[in-house]
């Protein structure tokens, strides 16, 4: 892959045009320069049920492929956590092609996650957990029963495992929008 890189040597002038541009070499990368190229991007569902970008990037100097989750115009590999890292193109593309985003939880007993604006609430942590189990038919993992945690794990009666994001309010109340439950296996 023959990729031409440019490095800006001077600031913009009043017309906004850059002057004095030269080719970048791998040695420049060692001095802190980095550039990622977008290989592929697709829209996937995030944990809130909204569509966002899932992007595969390549860095020709490190010869690494990485996948990032989130709006590709905002989350570049330099400022985002990698969802996955690869040295080989085929492995990277296989991962990227297979990735489908967060699954709907409609297999989960009473929940139709992508369509539901229903919520579970409680004035105390214990009342919230009781209401959650009653409304969804899921069981809260025992390690989350003692005190509030923003993310908890739930199980169905078939062994399915789910993550759920809980909101805690200043008045001490708790809330979970049912679309914030994501199946993890």
C-alpha positions in Angstrom: 0.0 0.0 0.0 1.6 3.2 -1.1 0.2 6.0 0.9 1.3 9.6 0.7 1.3 11.6 3.9 1.6 15.3 4.3 3.0 17.3 7.2 2.2 20.9 7.8 5.3 22.9 8.5 3.8 26.4 8.9 0.6 27.9 10.2 -2.2 29.1 8.0 -2.0 32.6 6.5 -4.8 35.1 6.5 -6.4 33.3 3.5 -6.5 30.0 5.4 -4.1 28.3 2.9 -1.3 26.1 4.2 2.3 26.6 2.8 5.3 24.4 2.9 4.0 20.8 2.9 6.3 17.8 2.7 6.0 14.0 2.6 5.7 12.1 5.9 7.9 9.1 6.5 7.8 6.4 9.2 10.5 8.2 11.0 8.2 11.2 11.4 5.7 8.8 13.1 8.3 8.0 15.7 8.4 11.8 16.5 4.7 11.7 17.4 2.9 12.0 14.1 0.0 9.6 13.6 -2.6 9.2 10.8 -5.4 6.7 10.6 -7.2 5.8 7.4 -10.8 4.7 7.4 -11.1 1.2 5.9 -14.8 0.6 6.4 -17.7 2.0 8.3 -21.3 1.0 9.0 -24.3 2.0 11.1 -25.0 -0.2 14.1 -27.3 0.1 17.1 -25.8 1.5 20.3 -26.8 0.5 23.9 -29.5 3.2 23.9 -31.1 1.9 20.8 -29.8 4.7 18.5 -27.8 4.2 15.4 -24.1 5.1 15.4 -21.0 4.4 13.4 -18.8 1.3 13.8 -15.5 2.1 11.9 -12.5 0.0 11.0 -9.3 2.1 10.8 -5.8 1.3 9.5 -2.5 3.0 10.5 0.2 2.3 7.9 3.1 3.2 10.1 2.2 0.8 12.9 0.4 -1.6 10.5 -2.4 -2.0 13.0 -6.2 -2.2 12.3 -8.6 -1.0 15.0 -12.3 -0.7 15.3 -14.0 2.2 17.1 -17.6 2.6 18.2 -19.3 6.0 17.9 -19.7 8.8 15.4 -16.6 8.6 13.1 -16.5 12.3 12.7 -15.9 12.7 16.5 -14.3 9.4 17.6 -11.0 8.9 15.9 -8.6 6.1 17.0 -6.4 8.9 18.7 -9.3 9.9 21.0 -11.4 6.7 21.4 -11.0 3.4 23.1 -10.6 0.6 20.7 -13.3 -2.0 20.5 -10.8 -4.4 18.8 -7.2 -4.4 17.5 -5.7 -6.5 14.7 -2.5 -6.9 12.9 -4.0 -8.8 9.9 -6.4 -7.3 7.4 -8.4 -10.5 7.0 -9.0 -10.9 10.8 -10.0 -7.2 11.0 -12.5 -7.5 8.2 -14.0 -10.7 9.6 -14.5 -9.0 13.0 -15.9 -5.9 11.4 -18.3 -7.8 9.0 -19.6 -9.9 11.9 -20.1 -7.0 14.3 -23.8 -6.1 14.6 -23.9 -3.7 17.5 -26.1 -4.1 20.6 -28.8 -6.7 20.2 -32.4 -6.0 21.0 -33.6 -7.7 24.1 -36.9 -8.9 22.7 -36.0 -12.5 23.5 -36.0 -11.4 27.1 -39.3 -12.6 28.7 -41.5 -9.5 28.8 -39.2 -7.0 27.1 -39.3 -5.6 23.6 -36.3 -3.4 24.0 -36.2 -1.6 20.6 -39.9 -0.5 20.9 -40.3 0.0 24.6 -40.4 3.3 26.3 -41.4 1.5 29.5 -39.4 2.0 32.6 -38.9 0.5 36.0 -38.6 2.8 39.0 -38.1 2.5 42.8 -37.7 4.9 45.7 -35.0 2.7 47.3 -32.4 0.4 45.8 -34.2 -2.7 47.1 -37.7 -1.6 45.9 -36.2 -0.8 42.5 -34.6 -4.3 42.2 -37.9 -5.9 43.3 -39.8 -3.9 40.7 -37.2 -4.7 38.0 -37.5 -8.5 38.6 -41.3 -8.4 38.7 -41.7 -6.4 35.5 -39.0 -8.1 33.4 -39.0 -11.6 34.7 -35.2 -11.4 35.0 -33.1 -12.1 38.0 -30.6 -9.5 39.3 -27.1 -11.0 39.9 -26.6 -11.3 43.7 -23.4 -9.3 43.6 -25.4 -6.1 42.7 -28.1 -6.4 45.4 -26.3 -4.7 48.3 -25.8 -1.2 46.9 -26.3 0.9 43.8 -24.2 0.3 40.7 -24.7 2.1 37.4 -24.4 -1.2 35.5 -25.8 -4.4 36.7 -26.1 -7.9 35.3 -29.4 -9.8 34.9 -30.2 -13.4 34.0 -33.2 -15.1 32.4 -34.4 -18.6 33.2 -32.7 -20.0 30.1 -29.2 -18.8 31.1 -29.2 -15.6 29.0 -27.1 -12.8 30.5 -27.9 -9.1 30.2 -26.4 -5.7 31.1 -28.6 -2.9 32.3 -27.8 0.7 32.8 -29.5 2.3 35.9 -30.1 6.0 36.5 -29.8 7.3 40.1 -31.6 10.5 40.9 -30.7 13.1 43.5 -33.8 12.4 45.4 -32.6 8.8 46.0 -34.9 7.2 43.3 -33.8 4.8 40.6 -34.9 4.3 37.1 -34.2 1.9 34.2 -35.6 2.4 30.7 -36.2 -1.1 29.4 -34.4 -0.3 26.1 -31.2 0.1 28.3 -31.1 -3.7 28.8 -28.7 -5.4 26.4 -28.2 -9.1 25.9 -24.5 -10.1 26.2 -24.7 -13.8 25.5 
